[in-house]
Amino acid sequence: QIKFHVLLTSYELITIDQAVLGSIEWACLVVDEAHRLKNNQSKVGSRRLVLNSYKIDYKLLLTGTPLQNNLEELFHLLNFLTPER
């Protein structure tokens, strides 16, 4: 069984370690550089799908550019925060 209080990792390792990390019930996920989740390109879209498959109680997105090009990018960030809506 894995025991820790904080896990600091990258987008790439979250995708690679999905089998292990996906089995953990997370209290909170803080995503730095959340602007990397804004568009629907293949790698970015797959990272968002992987993160949405995790059991996470609370999500916090950190980004300096929430609205850079269009409203669709903002929608992708909001959809990551509340995919059930």
PyMOL Python script that loads the backbone (N, CA, C, O; Angstrom):
from pymol import cmd

cmd.read_pdbstr("""\
ATOM      1  N   GLN A   1       0.842  -1.183   0.000  1.00  0.00           N
ATOM      2  CA  GLN A   1       0.000   0.000   0.000  1.00  0.00           C
ATOM      3  C   GLN A   1       0.885   1.244   0.000  1.00  0.00           C
ATOM      4  O   GLN A   1       1.880   1.305   0.721  1.00  0.00           O
ATOM      5  N   ILE A   2       0.520   2.221  -0.803  1.00  0.00           N
ATOM      6  CA  ILE A   2       1.276   3.461  -0.931  1.00  0.00           C
ATOM      7  C   ILE A   2       0.800   4.442   0.129  1.00  0.00           C
ATOM      8  O   ILE A   2      -0.402   4.651   0.292  1.00  0.00           O
ATOM      9  N   LYS A   3       1.754   5.051   0.860  1.00  0.00           N
ATOM     10  CA  LYS A   3       1.393   6.030   1.885  1.00  0.00           C
ATOM     11  C   LYS A   3       2.242   7.283   1.700  1.00  0.00           C
ATOM     12  O   LYS A   3       3.471   7.212   1.699  1.00  0.00           O
ATOM     13  N   PHE A   4       1.587   8.422   1.545  1.00  0.00           N
ATOM     14  CA  PHE A   4       2.271   9.704   1.478  1.00  0.00           C
ATOM     15  C   PHE A   4       1.247  10.807   1.659  1.00  0.00           C
ATOM     16  O   PHE A   4       0.047  10.577   1.507  1.00  0.00           O
ATOM     17  N   HIS A   5       1.710  11.995   1.982  1.00  0.00           N
ATOM     18  CA  HIS A   5       0.815  13.135   2.148  1.00  0.00           C
ATOM     19  C   HIS A   5       0.723  13.967   0.870  1.00  0.00           C
ATOM     20  O   HIS A   5      -0.335  14.511   0.553  1.00  0.00           O
ATOM     21  N   VAL A   6       1.829  14.063   0.142  1.00  0.00           N
ATOM     22  CA  VAL A   6       1.874  14.884  -1.071  1.00  0.00           C
ATOM     23  C   VAL A   6       2.637  14.119  -2.144  1.00  0.00           C
ATOM     24  O   VAL A   6       3.653  13.481  -1.869  1.00  0.00           O
ATOM     25  N   LEU A   7       2.131  14.194  -3.367  1.00  0.00           N
ATOM     26  CA  LEU A   7       2.844  13.641  -4.512  1.00  0.00           C
ATOM     27  C   LEU A   7       3.040  14.768  -5.514  1.00  0.00           C
ATOM     28  O   LEU A   7       2.068  15.365  -5.976  1.00  0.00           O
ATOM     29  N   LEU A   8       4.275  15.059  -5.849  1.00  0.00           N
ATOM     30  CA  LEU A   8       4.605  16.070  -6.848  1.00  0.00           C
ATOM     31  C   LEU A   8       5.100  15.332  -8.078  1.00  0.00           C
ATOM     32  O   LEU A   8       6.106  14.625  -8.021  1.00  0.00           O
ATOM     33  N   THR A   9       4.392  15.497  -9.195  1.00  0.00           N
ATOM     34  CA  THR A   9       4.730  14.742 -10.400  1.00  0.00           C
ATOM     35  C   THR A   9       4.464  15.600 -11.628  1.00  0.00           C
ATOM     36  O   THR A   9       4.070  16.760 -11.503  1.00  0.00           O
ATOM     37  N   SER A  10       4.674  15.046 -12.796  1.00  0.00           N
ATOM     38  CA  SER A  10       4.468  15.773 -14.047  1.00  0.00           C
ATOM     39  C   SER A  10       3.271  15.190 -14.797  1.00  0.00           C
ATOM     40  O   SER A  10       2.771  14.117 -14.459  1.00  0.00           O
ATOM     41  N   TYR A  11       2.820  15.922 -15.825  1.00  0.00           N
ATOM     42  CA  TYR A  11       1.718  15.433 -16.658  1.00  0.00           C
ATOM     43  C   TYR A  11       2.088  14.095 -17.301  1.00  0.00           C
ATOM     44  O   TYR A  11       1.261  13.188 -17.395  1.00  0.00           O
ATOM     45  N   GLU A  12       3.334  13.990 -17.738  1.00  0.00           N
ATOM     46  CA  GLU A  12       3.763  12.780 -18.425  1.00  0.00           C
ATOM     47  C   GLU A  12       3.718  11.564 -17.492  1.00  0.00           C
ATOM     48  O   GLU A  12       3.257  10.496 -17.895  1.00  0.00           O
ATOM     49  N   LEU A  13       4.189  11.716 -16.263  1.00  0.00           N
ATOM     50  CA  LEU A  13       4.183  10.589 -15.330  1.00  0.00           C
ATOM     51  C   LEU A  13       2.781  10.234 -14.862  1.00  0.00           C
ATOM     52  O   LEU A  13       2.512   9.075 -14.544  1.00  0.00           O
ATOM     53  N   ILE A  14       1.887  11.208 -14.814  1.00  0.00           N
ATOM     54  CA  ILE A  14       0.496  10.914 -14.461  1.00  0.00           C
ATOM     55  C   ILE A  14      -0.110   9.963 -15.490  1.00  0.00           C
ATOM     56  O   ILE A  14      -0.882   9.070 -15.142  1.00  0.00           O
ATOM     57  N   THR A  15       0.243  10.158 -16.747  1.00  0.00           N
ATOM     58  CA  THR A  15      -0.261   9.291 -17.809  1.00  0.00           C
ATOM     59  C   THR A  15       0.409   7.920 -17.758  1.00  0.00           C
ATOM     60  O   THR A  15      -0.258   6.895 -17.900  1.00  0.00           O
ATOM     61  N   ILE A  16       1.719   7.902 -17.556  1.00  0.00           N
ATOM     62  CA  ILE A  16       2.464   6.640 -17.537  1.00  0.00           C
ATOM     63  C   ILE A  16       2.081   5.788 -16.327  1.00  0.00           C
ATOM     64  O   ILE A  16       1.927   4.573 -16.450  1.00  0.00           O
ATOM     65  N   ASP A  17       1.929   6.413 -15.167  1.00  0.00           N
ATOM     66  CA  ASP A  17       1.653   5.693 -13.916  1.00  0.00           C
ATOM     67  C   ASP A  17       0.166   5.589 -13.598  1.00  0.00           C
ATOM     68  O   ASP A  17      -0.210   5.491 -12.430  1.00  0.00           O
ATOM     69  N   GLN A  18      -0.675   5.609 -14.611  1.00  0.00           N
ATOM     70  CA  GLN A  18      -2.123   5.614 -14.411  1.00  0.00           C
ATOM     71  C   GLN A  18      -2.607   4.407 -13.612  1.00  0.00           C
ATOM     72  O   GLN A  18      -3.517   4.547 -12.795  1.00  0.00           O
ATOM     73  N   ALA A  19      -2.031   3.241 -13.822  1.00  0.00           N
ATOM     74  CA  ALA A  19      -2.494   2.036 -13.114  1.00  0.00           C
ATOM     75  C   ALA A  19      -2.305   2.173 -11.610  1.00  0.00           C
ATOM     76  O   ALA A  19      -3.187   1.792 -10.840  1.00  0.00           O
ATOM     77  N   VAL A  20      -1.176   2.707 -11.186  1.00  0.00           N
ATOM     78  CA  VAL A  20      -0.899   2.858  -9.754  1.00  0.00           C
ATOM     79  C   VAL A  20      -1.633   4.063  -9.185  1.00  0.00           C
ATOM     80  O   VAL A  20      -2.329   3.947  -8.176  1.00  0.00           O
ATOM     81  N   LEU A  21      -1.483   5.217  -9.826  1.00  0.00           N
ATOM     82  CA  LEU A  21      -2.062   6.455  -9.293  1.00  0.00           C
ATOM     83  C   LEU A  21      -3.587   6.459  -9.367  1.00  0.00           C
ATOM     84  O   LEU A  21      -4.243   7.075  -8.528  1.00  0.00           O
ATOM     85  N   GLY A  22      -4.154   5.781 -10.358  1.00  0.00           N
ATOM     86  CA  GLY A  22      -5.601   5.741 -10.499  1.00  0.00           C
ATOM     87  C   GLY A  22      -6.302   4.935  -9.425  1.00  0.00           C
ATOM     88  O   GLY A  22      -7.511   5.074  -9.237  1.00  0.00           O
ATOM     89  N   SER A  23      -5.567   4.097  -8.720  1.00  0.00           N
ATOM     90  CA  SER A  23      -6.175   3.281  -7.665  1.00  0.00           C
ATOM     91  C   SER A  23      -6.253   4.014  -6.322  1.00  0.00           C
ATOM     92  O   SER A  23      -6.826   3.496  -5.364  1.00  0.00           O
ATOM     93  N   ILE A  24      -5.683   5.207  -6.254  1.00  0.00           N
ATOM     94  CA  ILE A  24      -5.650   5.979  -5.008  1.00  0.00           C
ATOM     95  C   ILE A  24      -6.832   6.941  -4.970  1.00  0.00           C
ATOM     96  O   ILE A  24      -7.167   7.554  -5.984  1.00  0.00           O
ATOM     97  N   GLU A  25      -7.460   7.075  -3.812  1.00  0.00           N
ATOM     98  CA  GLU A  25      -8.515   8.077  -3.640  1.00  0.00           C
ATOM     99  C   GLU A  25      -7.858   9.370  -3.168  1.00  0.00           C
ATOM    100  O   GLU A  25      -7.412   9.470  -2.025  1.00  0.00           O
ATOM    101  N   TRP A  26      -7.803  10.357  -4.061  1.00  0.00           N
ATOM    102  CA  TRP A  26      -7.100  11.608  -3.806  1.00  0.00           C
ATOM    103  C   TRP A  26      -8.004  12.603  -3.095  1.00  0.00           C
ATOM    104  O   TRP A  26      -9.172  12.750  -3.456  1.00  0.00           O
ATOM    105  N   ALA A  27      -7.474  13.282  -2.092  1.00  0.00           N
ATOM    106  CA  ALA A  27      -8.224  14.340  -1.415  1.00  0.00           C
ATOM    107  C   ALA A  27      -8.199  15.608  -2.254  1.00  0.00           C
ATOM    108  O   ALA A  27      -9.204  16.313  -2.340  1.00  0.00           O
ATOM    109  N   CYS A  28      -7.056  15.906  -2.877  1.00  0.00           N
ATOM    110  CA  CYS A  28      -6.921  17.150  -3.628  1.00  0.00           C
ATOM    111  C   CYS A  28      -5.907  16.968  -4.747  1.00  0.00           C
ATOM    112  O   CYS A  28      -4.898  16.283  -4.581  1.00  0.00           O
ATOM    113  N   LEU A  29      -6.185  17.586  -5.882  1.00  0.00           N
ATOM    114  CA  LEU A  29      -5.252  17.625  -7.001  1.00  0.00           C
ATOM    115  C   LEU A  29      -5.014  19.083  -7.342  1.00  0.00           C
ATOM    116  O   LEU A  29      -5.965  19.817  -7.613  1.00  0.00           O
ATOM    117  N   VAL A  30      -3.768  19.513  -7.335  1.00  0.00           N
ATOM    118  CA  VAL A  30      -3.398  20.868  -7.745  1.00  0.00           C
ATOM    119  C   VAL A  30      -2.652  20.736  -9.061  1.00  0.00           C
ATOM    120  O   VAL A  30      -1.609  20.086  -9.126  1.00  0.00           O
ATOM    121  N   VAL A  31      -3.184  21.352 -10.110  1.00  0.00           N
ATOM    122  CA  VAL A  31      -2.590  21.260 -11.440  1.00  0.00           C
ATOM    123  C   VAL A  31      -1.904  22.580 -11.758  1.00  0.00           C
ATOM    124  O   VAL A  31      -2.563  23.597 -11.974  1.00  0.00           O
ATOM    125  N   ASP A  32      -0.567  22.556 -11.786  1.00  0.00           N
ATOM    126  CA  ASP A  32       0.184  23.734 -12.206  1.00  0.00           C
ATOM    127  C   ASP A  32       0.258  23.729 -13.728  1.00  0.00           C
ATOM    128  O   ASP A  32       0.192  22.671 -14.354  1.00  0.00           O
ATOM    129  N   GLU A  33       0.392  24.891 -14.309  1.00  0.00           N
ATOM    130  CA  GLU A  33       0.393  25.043 -15.761  1.00  0.00           C
ATOM    131  C   GLU A  33      -0.877  24.438 -16.367  1.00  0.00           C
ATOM    132  O   GLU A  33      -0.823  23.707 -17.356  1.00  0.00           O
ATOM    133  N   ALA A  34      -2.015  24.757 -15.755  1.00  0.00           N
ATOM    134  CA  ALA A  34      -3.295  24.200 -16.202  1.00  0.00           C
ATOM    135  C   ALA A  34      -3.630  24.604 -17.631  1.00  0.00           C
ATOM    136  O   ALA A  34      -4.475  23.977 -18.270  1.00  0.00           O
ATOM    137  N   HIS A  35      -2.976  25.648 -18.137  1.00  0.00           N
ATOM    138  CA  HIS A  35      -3.222  26.030 -19.528  1.00  0.00           C
ATOM    139  C   HIS A  35      -2.859  24.890 -20.484  1.00  0.00           C
ATOM    140  O   HIS A  35      -3.297  24.885 -21.634  1.00  0.00           O
ATOM    141  N   ARG A  36      -2.067  23.929 -20.017  1.00  0.00           N
ATOM    142  CA  ARG A  36      -1.745  22.768 -20.852  1.00  0.00           C
ATOM    143  C   ARG A  36      -2.958  21.862 -21.053  1.00  0.00           C
ATOM    144  O   ARG A  36      -2.936  20.990 -21.922  1.00  0.00           O
ATOM    145  N   LEU A  37      -4.018  22.055 -20.259  1.00  0.00           N
ATOM    146  CA  LEU A  37      -5.240  21.251 -20.386  1.00  0.00           C
ATOM    147  C   LEU A  37      -6.303  21.945 -21.239  1.00  0.00           C
ATOM    148  O   LEU A  37      -7.393  21.400 -21.419  1.00  0.00           O
ATOM    149  N   LYS A  38      -6.007  23.135 -21.769  1.00  0.00           N
ATOM    150  CA  LYS A  38      -7.052  23.955 -22.383  1.00  0.00           C
ATOM    151  C   LYS A  38      -7.558  23.459 -23.723  1.00  0.00           C
ATOM    152  O   LYS A  38      -8.746  23.601 -24.012  1.00  0.00           O
ATOM    153  N   ASN A  39      -6.702  22.885 -24.547  1.00  0.00           N
ATOM    154  CA  ASN A  39      -7.198  22.519 -25.872  1.00  0.00           C
ATOM    155  C   ASN A  39      -7.420  21.023 -25.980  1.00  0.00           C
ATOM    156  O   ASN A  39      -7.091  20.266 -25.067  1.00  0.00           O
ATOM    157  N   ASN A  40      -7.978  20.609 -27.094  1.00  0.00           N
ATOM    158  CA  ASN A  40      -8.391  19.214 -27.268  1.00  0.00           C
ATOM    159  C   ASN A  40      -7.423  18.424 -28.138  1.00  0.00           C
ATOM    160  O   ASN A  40      -7.808  17.406 -28.714  1.00  0.00           O
ATOM    161  N   GLN A  41      -6.169  18.872 -28.244  1.00  0.00           N
ATOM    162  CA  GLN A  41      -5.191  18.134 -29.036  1.00  0.00           C
ATOM    163  C   GLN A  41      -4.981  16.762 -28.418  1.00  0.00           C
ATOM    164  O   GLN A  41      -5.270  16.559 -27.239  1.00  0.00           O
ATOM    165  N   SER A  42      -4.485  15.832 -29.197  1.00  0.00           N
ATOM    166  CA  SER A  42      -4.445  14.430 -28.767  1.00  0.00           C
ATOM    167  C   SER A  42      -3.739  14.207 -27.431  1.00  0.00           C
ATOM    168  O   SER A  42      -4.328  13.591 -26.543  1.00  0.00           O
ATOM    169  N   LYS A  43      -2.508  14.679 -27.248  1.00  0.00           N
ATOM    170  CA  LYS A  43      -1.797  14.453 -25.983  1.00  0.00           C
ATOM    171  C   LYS A  43      -2.483  15.163 -24.833  1.00  0.00           C
ATOM    172  O   LYS A  43      -2.650  14.593 -23.754  1.00  0.00           O
ATOM    173  N   VAL A  44      -2.881  16.406 -25.059  1.00  0.00           N
ATOM    174  CA  VAL A  44      -3.527  17.189 -24.000  1.00  0.00           C
ATOM    175  C   VAL A  44      -4.870  16.579 -23.643  1.00  0.00           C
ATOM    176  O   VAL A  44      -5.197  16.445 -22.464  1.00  0.00           O
ATOM    177  N   GLY A  45      -5.645  16.211 -24.642  1.00  0.00           N
ATOM    178  CA  GLY A  45      -6.944  15.597 -24.390  1.00  0.00           C
ATOM    179  C   GLY A  45      -6.821  14.285 -23.637  1.00  0.00           C
ATOM    180  O   GLY A  45      -7.641  13.986 -22.768  1.00  0.00           O
ATOM    181  N   SER A  46      -5.796  13.494 -23.965  1.00  0.00           N
ATOM    182  CA  SER A  46      -5.626  12.216 -23.262  1.00  0.00           C
ATOM    183  C   SER A  46      -5.212  12.438 -21.814  1.00  0.00           C
ATOM    184  O   SER A  46      -5.633  11.682 -20.939  1.00  0.00           O
ATOM    185  N   ARG A  47      -4.395  13.460 -21.536  1.00  0.00           N
ATOM    186  CA  ARG A  47      -4.032  13.765 -20.144  1.00  0.00           C
ATOM    187  C   ARG A  47      -5.266  14.149 -19.346  1.00  0.00           C
ATOM    188  O   ARG A  47      -5.432  13.726 -18.202  1.00  0.00           O
ATOM    189  N   ARG A  48      -6.128  14.948 -19.951  1.00  0.00           N
ATOM    190  CA  ARG A  48      -7.350  15.368 -19.265  1.00  0.00           C
ATOM    191  C   ARG A  48      -8.239  14.159 -18.978  1.00  0.00           C
ATOM    192  O   ARG A  48      -8.820  14.063 -17.897  1.00  0.00           O
ATOM    193  N   LEU A  49      -8.349  13.240 -19.929  1.00  0.00           N
ATOM    194  CA  LEU A  49      -9.146  12.026 -19.718  1.00  0.00           C
ATOM    195  C   LEU A  49      -8.553  11.158 -18.619  1.00  0.00           C
ATOM    196  O   LEU A  49      -9.291  10.601 -17.806  1.00  0.00           O
ATOM    197  N   VAL A  50      -7.232  11.036 -18.583  1.00  0.00           N
ATOM    198  CA  VAL A  50      -6.578  10.253 -17.531  1.00  0.00           C
ATOM    199  C   VAL A  50      -6.860  10.880 -16.178  1.00  0.00           C
ATOM    200  O   VAL A  50      -7.238  10.177 -15.241  1.00  0.00           O
ATOM    201  N   LEU A  51      -6.682  12.189 -16.057  1.00  0.00           N
ATOM    202  CA  LEU A  51      -6.925  12.864 -14.779  1.00  0.00           C
ATOM    203  C   LEU A  51      -8.383  12.757 -14.361  1.00  0.00           C
ATOM    204  O   LEU A  51      -8.672  12.623 -13.172  1.00  0.00           O
ATOM    205  N   ASN A  52      -9.309  12.815 -15.316  1.00  0.00           N
ATOM    206  CA  ASN A  52     -10.732  12.685 -14.982  1.00  0.00           C
ATOM    207  C   ASN A  52     -11.084  11.271 -14.530  1.00  0.00           C
ATOM    208  O   ASN A  52     -12.104  11.076 -13.869  1.00  0.00           O
ATOM    209  N   SER A  53     -10.267  10.290 -14.872  1.00  0.00           N
ATOM    210  CA  SER A  53     -10.549   8.918 -14.443  1.00  0.00           C
ATOM    211  C   SER A  53     -10.116   8.674 -12.993  1.00  0.00           C
ATOM    212  O   SER A  53     -10.501   7.666 -12.400  1.00  0.00           O
ATOM    213  N   TYR A  54      -9.329   9.574 -12.420  1.00  0.00           N
ATOM    214  CA  TYR A  54      -8.885   9.434 -11.027  1.00  0.00           C
ATOM    215  C   TYR A  54     -10.010   9.819 -10.076  1.00  0.00           C
ATOM    216  O   TYR A  54     -10.885  10.613 -10.421  1.00  0.00           O
ATOM    217  N   LYS A  55      -9.976   9.243  -8.867  1.00  0.00           N
ATOM    218  CA  LYS A  55     -10.945   9.593  -7.819  1.00  0.00           C
ATOM    219  C   LYS A  55     -10.380  10.779  -7.046  1.00  0.00           C
ATOM    220  O   LYS A  55      -9.472  10.617  -6.231  1.00  0.00           O
ATOM    221  N   ILE A  56     -10.919  11.976  -7.302  1.00  0.00           N
ATOM    222  CA  ILE A  56     -10.382  13.204  -6.709  1.00  0.00           C
ATOM    223  C   ILE A  56     -11.527  13.995  -6.091  1.00  0.00           C
ATOM    224  O   ILE A  56     -12.507  14.308  -6.768  1.00  0.00           O
ATOM    225  N   ASP A  57     -11.403  14.317  -4.804  1.00  0.00           N
ATOM    226  CA  ASP A  57     -12.443  15.087  -4.120  1.00  0.00           C
ATOM    227  C   ASP A  57     -12.436  16.557  -4.517  1.00  0.00           C
ATOM    228  O   ASP A  57     -13.498  17.157  -4.679  1.00  0.00           O
ATOM    229  N   TYR A  58     -11.262  17.139  -4.676  1.00  0.00           N
ATOM    230  CA  TYR A  58     -11.146  18.580  -4.894  1.00  0.00           C
ATOM    231  C   TYR A  58     -10.048  18.852  -5.916  1.00  0.00           C
ATOM    232  O   TYR A  58      -8.967  18.269  -5.831  1.00  0.00           O
ATOM    233  N   LYS A  59     -10.315  19.736  -6.888  1.00  0.00           N
ATOM    234  CA  LYS A  59      -9.337  20.079  -7.920  1.00  0.00           C
ATOM    235  C   LYS A  59      -9.093  21.584  -7.913  1.00  0.00           C
ATOM    236  O   LYS A  59     -10.027  22.374  -7.777  1.00  0.00           O
ATOM    237  N   LEU A  60      -7.831  21.971  -8.062  1.00  0.00           N
ATOM    238  CA  LEU A  60      -7.441  23.372  -8.137  1.00  0.00           C
ATOM    239  C   LEU A  60      -6.541  23.546  -9.348  1.00  0.00           C
ATOM    240  O   LEU A  60      -5.540  22.843  -9.490  1.00  0.00           O
ATOM    241  N   LEU A  61      -6.895  24.483 -10.224  1.00  0.00           N
ATOM    242  CA  LEU A  61      -6.105  24.746 -11.421  1.00  0.00           C
ATOM    243  C   LEU A  61      -5.326  26.041 -11.249  1.00  0.00           C
ATOM    244  O   LEU A  61      -5.891  27.058 -10.846  1.00  0.00           O
ATOM    245  N   LEU A  62      -4.034  26.008 -11.551  1.00  0.00           N
ATOM    246  CA  LEU A  62      -3.184  27.191 -11.508  1.00  0.00           C
ATOM    247  C   LEU A  62      -2.755  27.522 -12.929  1.00  0.00           C
ATOM    248  O   LEU A  62      -2.152  26.691 -13.608  1.00  0.00           O
ATOM    249  N   THR A  63      -3.062  28.727 -13.377  1.00  0.00           N
ATOM    250  CA  THR A  63      -2.655  29.149 -14.714  1.00  0.00           C
ATOM    251  C   THR A  63      -2.593  30.665 -14.774  1.00  0.00           C
ATOM    252  O   THR A  63      -3.368  31.359 -14.116  1.00  0.00           O
ATOM    253  N   GLY A  64      -1.676  31.161 -15.559  1.00  0.00           N
ATOM    254  CA  GLY A  64      -1.571  32.602 -15.764  1.00  0.00           C
ATOM    255  C   GLY A  64      -2.382  33.065 -16.960  1.00  0.00           C
ATOM    256  O   GLY A  64      -2.556  34.266 -17.165  1.00  0.00           O
ATOM    257  N   THR A  65      -2.881  32.119 -17.754  1.00  0.00           N
ATOM    258  CA  THR A  65      -3.605  32.478 -18.977  1.00  0.00           C
ATOM    259  C   THR A  65      -4.885  31.656 -19.126  1.00  0.00           C
ATOM    260  O   THR A  65      -4.955  30.808 -20.016  1.00  0.00           O
ATOM    261  N   PRO A  66      -5.904  31.881 -18.282  1.00  0.00           N
ATOM    262  CA  PRO A  66      -7.137  31.101 -18.424  1.00  0.00           C
ATOM    263  C   PRO A  66      -7.897  31.420 -19.705  1.00  0.00           C
ATOM    264  O   PRO A  66      -8.559  30.547 -20.265  1.00  0.00           O
ATOM    265  N   LEU A  67      -7.810  32.655 -20.172  1.00  0.00           N
ATOM    266  CA  LEU A  67      -8.483  33.071 -21.408  1.00  0.00           C
ATOM    267  C   LEU A  67      -7.457  33.700 -22.328  1.00  0.00           C
ATOM    268  O   LEU A  67      -7.201  34.902 -22.248  1.00  0.00           O
ATOM    269  N   GLN A  68      -6.874  32.906 -23.193  1.00  0.00           N
ATOM    270  CA  GLN A  68      -5.856  33.447 -24.072  1.00  0.00           C
ATOM    271  C   GLN A  68      -6.387  33.643 -25.488  1.00  0.00           C
ATOM    272  O   GLN A  68      -6.168  34.692 -26.093  1.00  0.00           O
ATOM    273  N   ASN A  69      -7.078  32.649 -26.013  1.00  0.00           N
ATOM    274  CA  ASN A  69      -7.512  32.726 -27.400  1.00  0.00           C
ATOM    275  C   ASN A  69      -9.028  32.712 -27.584  1.00  0.00           C
ATOM    276  O   ASN A  69      -9.559  33.500 -28.365  1.00  0.00           O
ATOM    277  N   ASN A  70      -9.731  31.825 -26.875  1.00  0.00           N
ATOM    278  CA  ASN A  70     -11.174  31.740 -27.094  1.00  0.00           C
ATOM    279  C   ASN A  70     -11.874  31.118 -25.887  1.00  0.00           C
ATOM    280  O   ASN A  70     -11.231  30.583 -24.983  1.00  0.00           O
ATOM    281  N   LEU A  71     -13.192  31.200 -25.892  1.00  0.00           N
ATOM    282  CA  LEU A  71     -13.980  30.671 -24.780  1.00  0.00           C
ATOM    283  C   LEU A  71     -13.977  29.146 -24.721  1.00  0.00           C
ATOM    284  O   LEU A  71     -14.209  28.569 -23.659  1.00  0.00           O
ATOM    285  N   GLU A  72     -13.718  28.493 -25.845  1.00  0.00           N
ATOM    286  CA  GLU A  72     -13.674  27.030 -25.847  1.00  0.00           C
ATOM    287  C   GLU A  72     -12.570  26.517 -24.920  1.00  0.00           C
ATOM    288  O   GLU A  72     -12.744  25.493 -24.258  1.00  0.00           O
ATOM    289  N   GLU A  73     -11.432  27.225 -24.868  1.00  0.00           N
ATOM    290  CA  GLU A  73     -10.348  26.825 -23.971  1.00  0.00           C
ATOM    291  C   GLU A  73     -10.787  26.922 -22.510  1.00  0.00           C
ATOM    292  O   GLU A  73     -10.463  26.045 -21.709  1.00  0.00           O
ATOM    293  N   LEU A  74     -11.519  27.976 -22.158  1.00  0.00           N
ATOM    294  CA  LEU A  74     -12.041  28.109 -20.797  1.00  0.00           C
ATOM    295  C   LEU A  74     -13.020  26.975 -20.499  1.00  0.00           C
ATOM    296  O   LEU A  74     -13.014  26.424 -19.399  1.00  0.00           O
ATOM    297  N   PHE A  75     -13.859  26.626 -21.471  1.00  0.00           N
ATOM    298  CA  PHE A  75     -14.805  25.528 -21.295  1.00  0.00           C
ATOM    299  C   PHE A  75     -14.073  24.223 -20.984  1.00  0.00           C
ATOM    300  O   PHE A  75     -14.522  23.457 -20.132  1.00  0.00           O
ATOM    301  N   HIS A  76     -12.955  23.958 -21.660  1.00  0.00           N
ATOM    302  CA  HIS A  76     -12.196  22.731 -21.401  1.00  0.00           C
ATOM    303  C   HIS A  76     -11.683  22.692 -19.966  1.00  0.00           C
ATOM    304  O   HIS A  76     -11.700  21.635 -19.336  1.00  0.00           O
ATOM    305  N   LEU A  77     -11.226  23.830 -19.441  1.00  0.00           N
ATOM    306  CA  LEU A  77     -10.767  23.880 -18.050  1.00  0.00           C
ATOM    307  C   LEU A  77     -11.930  23.653 -17.087  1.00  0.00           C
ATOM    308  O   LEU A  77     -11.802  22.900 -16.121  1.00  0.00           O
ATOM    309  N   LEU A  78     -13.062  24.301 -17.349  1.00  0.00           N
ATOM    310  CA  LEU A  78     -14.232  24.130 -16.486  1.00  0.00           C
ATOM    311  C   LEU A  78     -14.761  22.699 -16.556  1.00  0.00           C
ATOM    312  O   LEU A  78     -15.206  22.145 -15.550  1.00  0.00           O
ATOM    313  N   ASN A  79     -14.710  22.109 -17.742  1.00  0.00           N
ATOM    314  CA  ASN A  79     -15.154  20.724 -17.902  1.00  0.00           C
ATOM    315  C   ASN A  79     -14.250  19.760 -17.144  1.00  0.00           C
ATOM    316  O   ASN A  79     -14.721  18.741 -16.638  1.00  0.00           O
ATOM    317  N   PHE A  80     -12.964  20.067 -17.061  1.00  0.00           N
ATOM    318  CA  PHE A  80     -12.063  19.233 -16.266  1.00  0.00           C
ATOM    319  C   PHE A  80     -12.424  19.316 -14.788  1.00  0.00           C
ATOM    320  O   PHE A  80     -12.384  18.309 -14.080  1.00  0.00           O
ATOM    321  N   LEU A  81     -12.778  20.513 -14.318  1.00  0.00           N
ATOM    322  CA  LEU A  81     -13.123  20.689 -12.908  1.00  0.00           C
ATOM    323  C   LEU A  81     -14.429  19.996 -12.551  1.00  0.00           C
ATOM    324  O   LEU A  81     -14.541  19.405 -11.477  1.00  0.00           O
ATOM    325  N   THR A  82     -15.424  20.062 -13.443  1.00  0.00           N
ATOM    326  CA  THR A  82     -16.730  19.447 -13.182  1.00  0.00           C
ATOM    327  C   THR A  82     -17.204  18.700 -14.433  1.00  0.00           C
ATOM    328  O   THR A  82     -18.086  19.192 -15.136  1.00  0.00           O
ATOM    329  N   PRO A  83     -16.646  17.540 -14.722  1.00  0.00           N
ATOM    330  CA  PRO A  83     -17.008  16.813 -15.944  1.00  0.00           C
ATOM    331  C   PRO A  83     -18.448  16.318 -15.964  1.00  0.00           C
ATOM    332  O   PRO A  83     -18.997  16.056 -17.034  1.00  0.00           O
ATOM    333  N   GLU A  84     -19.066  16.186 -14.789  1.00  0.00           N
ATOM    334  CA  GLU A  84     -20.446  15.687 -14.737  1.00  0.00           C
ATOM    335  C   GLU A  84     -21.464  16.723 -15.184  1.00  0.00           C
ATOM    336  O   GLU A  84     -22.626  16.379 -15.400  1.00  0.00           O
ATOM    337  N   ARG A  85     -21.070  17.961 -15.327  1.00  0.00           N
ATOM    338  CA  ARG A  85     -22.009  19.021 -15.745  1.00  0.00           C
ATOM    339  C   ARG A  85     -21.996  19.221 -17.221  1.00  0.00           C
ATOM    340  O   ARG A  85     -22.723  20.070 -17.736  1.00  0.00           O
TER     341      ARG A  85
END
""", "prot")
cmd.dss("prot")
cmd.show_as("cartoon", "prot")
cmd.util.cbc("prot")
cmd.orient("prot")
